[in-house]
Amino acid sequence: MLHFLGPKKRSYPSHPYEDNNNKAIKIDAQSLFLFGTILVNRSLLLLKMFFPDRSISPKKDMYEKIGSLYFGLVGHSSLSPLAKKFKQQFLLQIKWLYSVLRFYRNEFIEHLDRSYQQGMNYGVVLNDFTLSSYKWDYNVSDDQNIENFRVKIERRGIMISSRNDGGRSAVNRSYVQRLFNNIIQVPDDMLREALLIVEDIGVDSPQPEEIILGIESYIEKLFDFIIQELDNSELAKYKNI
């Protein structure tokens, strides 16, 4: 911001602690999303021992990453009864985790200082905090891509709430944000396309507390499921060894 003093205008001086605070926040953000991803992906090793199911393609391991598990569950035509039960209970949660953690991979967290990364936004009314990343060279073709996707998904009966008509860039950017906020509503076969738009245009992240609670909920429910279904799993073979 500037003091509007004509030829004497100048930037406000930064707070003496601003640099240290920004570095601390960056470390917290990196820790949350990078280590959160590691924690979720490590849990898949348990599922690999738990289920008899394997990837359709021998070159892919459906238990390698949360995204691999999601698309493995969605695309597998002959899941075991236990995996089908797991899919019914966990698919939406896995879909959400894959989407939000994927958004923070590499470009948005490891390169948080890139010029297109706006960094942290703090709430004015609420005590909230988000990471923001927006495309700087947004143009008419981006408007058209968003409109094309909106038409396709609405033909599938998915109406993202509170969208206004008009096609203006601000309206379409807002639509992409709401699309990300409601990502679990996107049909499974359109998820990749939706996330490519989200990553290209940019949005605000969920609240850190929401991410943490989502990871904790997934891990807690996963262990409950494993305990309840242990006798029906592949691990039961080793019970008396």
Secondary structure by P-SEA (a helix, b strand, c coil): ccccccccccccccccaaaaaaaaaaaaaaaaaaaaaaaaaaaaaaaaaccccccccccccccccaaaaaaaaaccccccaaaaaaaaccaaaaaaaaaaaaaacccccccccccccccbbbbccccbbbbbbbbccccaaaaaaaaaaaaaaaaaccccccccccccaaaaaaaaaaaaaacccccccaaaaaaaaaaaaccccccaaaaaaaaaaaaaaaaaaaaaacccccccccccc
